[in-house]
Amino acid sequence: MSNGLIQLLDPEAVVLGSDASTNEEIIRILASRLEALGYVKSSYADAVVRREMTIPTGLPLERADNVAVPHTDPEHVLKPGVAMGTLKRPVTFANMEDPDEKLPVGFVFLLAINDKDKQIDTLQTVMATIQNPAVLDGLRTARTFDDVRAILS
């Protein structure tokens, strides 16, 4: 079930155990990785941060460390990819279903998608992964990309 996500992750765009203290900080850390790797334009990070303020992406999973799946319009993307970050301490994202509710988020999957059809497929792949508590527990303790690969494969 999780095999699809490992295909989408660039090892250089995975940040494990980040010290980021805000949702904007982790978005910018991951976006800078995607930009350096040639996945997105320099406008991408600002566009994701702006979108997150108006259309939040926090997903409640009834855990102490929920998930967020920030993304933005295809015009800021050069080629499709996904960056992933785990956080030492959860940061606050707004709930996508109830923007007034704040969620502690410990996992961020930053999507860079330049095709709306692929966006749905990618979201479904991420959703399939995050619905497995054992996978999230494994990602929480992962220290290397090889650990991530073993968990998602």
C-alpha positions in Angstrom: 0.0 0.0 0.0 2.8 2.4 0.8 5.0 1.5 -2.1 3.6 4.4 -4.2 4.9 7.1 -1.9 8.5 5.9 -1.8 8.4 6.2 -5.7 7.4 9.9 -5.3 9.9 10.9 -2.6 13.3 12.3 -3.5 15.8 11.2 -0.8 17.3 14.7 -0.8 13.8 16.1 -0.1 13.3 14.2 3.1 13.9 16.0 6.4 13.8 13.7 9.5 13.5 15.1 13.0 13.3 18.8 12.0 13.5 21.4 14.8 11.0 23.7 12.9 8.8 25.5 15.3 6.1 26.8 12.9 4.2 25.5 10.0 5.7 28.2 7.8 9.2 27.2 8.8 8.8 23.5 7.9 7.0 24.4 4.6 10.0 26.7 3.8 12.6 24.1 4.8 10.9 21.5 2.5 10.2 23.9 -0.3 13.9 25.0 -0.3 14.9 21.3 -0.8 12.5 21.0 -3.7 13.7 24.2 -5.3 17.4 23.2 -4.9 16.6 19.9 -6.6 14.8 21.6 -9.5 11.3 20.5 -8.7 9.8 24.0 -8.1 10.3 27.7 -9.0 11.5 30.3 -6.5 7.8 31.4 -6.2 6.7 28.1 -4.8 7.4 28.5 -1.1 5.6 31.9 -0.8 2.7 30.5 -2.8 2.4 27.4 -0.5 2.5 29.6 2.6 -0.2 31.9 1.2 -2.4 29.0 0.3 -2.0 27.4 3.7 -3.3 30.6 5.3 -6.6 30.5 3.3 -7.0 26.8 2.5 -5.4 24.8 5.3 -4.2 21.2 4.9 -4.0 19.8 8.4 -5.5 16.3 8.6 -6.9 15.1 11.9 -5.9 11.5 12.6 -6.7 11.5 16.3 -3.0 11.3 17.1 -0.7 13.6 19.1 1.1 14.2 15.8 -1.3 14.6 12.9 -0.4 15.1 9.2 -0.4 18.1 6.8 -0.3 18.0 3.1 0.5 21.5 1.9 0.7 22.3 -1.9 -0.1 25.1 -4.3 -0.9 25.8 -7.9 0.8 24.0 -10.8 2.3 27.2 -12.2 4.9 27.2 -9.4 6.0 23.6 -10.2 8.7 22.5 -12.7 8.4 18.7 -12.3 6.3 16.6 -9.9 7.7 15.5 -6.6 7.0 15.1 -2.9 9.1 16.4 0.1 8.5 14.8 3.5 9.3 16.2 6.9 9.0 14.7 10.4 9.2 17.1 13.4 10.8 16.6 16.8 7.9 18.5 18.3 4.5 19.0 16.5 3.8 22.4 14.9 0.3 23.9 14.5 -1.6 23.7 11.2 -5.2 24.5 10.8 -7.6 21.7 10.2 -8.6 21.4 6.5 -12.2 20.5 7.5 -12.5 23.2 10.2 -10.0 26.0 9.7 -10.8 27.4 13.2 -9.5 24.2 14.8 -5.7 24.0 15.3 -4.0 20.6 15.0 -0.6 19.5 16.3 1.2 18.1 13.2 4.2 15.9 13.3 4.4 14.8 9.6 4.4 17.1 6.6 4.1 15.9 3.0 4.7 18.8 0.7 3.4 18.2 -2.8 4.8 19.7 -5.9 2.4 18.6 -8.6 2.0 20.2 -12.0 -0.9 18.1 -13.3 -4.3 18.2 -11.6 -5.0 14.5 -12.4 -1.7 13.5 -10.8 -2.5 15.7 -7.8 -5.5 13.5 -7.0 -3.4 10.3 -7.5 -0.6 11.7 -5.3 -3.1 12.7 -2.6 -4.6 9.2 -2.7 -1.1 7.7 -2.3 -0.3 9.9 0.6 -3.7 9.2 2.2 -3.2 5.5 1.8 0.2 5.8 3.7 -1.0 8.0 6.5 -4.0 5.9 7.3 -1.6 3.2 8.6 -0.6 4.0 12.2 2.3 1.6 12.1 3.8 3.4 9.1 3.5 6.8 10.8 5.0 5.3 14.0 7.8 3.9 11.9 8.4 7.3 10.2 8.5 9.0 13.6 11.5 7.0 14.6 13.2 6.9 11.1 16.7 8.4 11.2 17.8 7.8 7.6 16.3 7.6 4.2 17.1 3.9 4.2 14.8 3.7 7.3 12.1 5.5 5.4 12.5 3.2 2.4 12.3 0.1 4.6 9.1 1.4 6.3 7.4 2.4 3.0 8.4 -0.6 1.0 
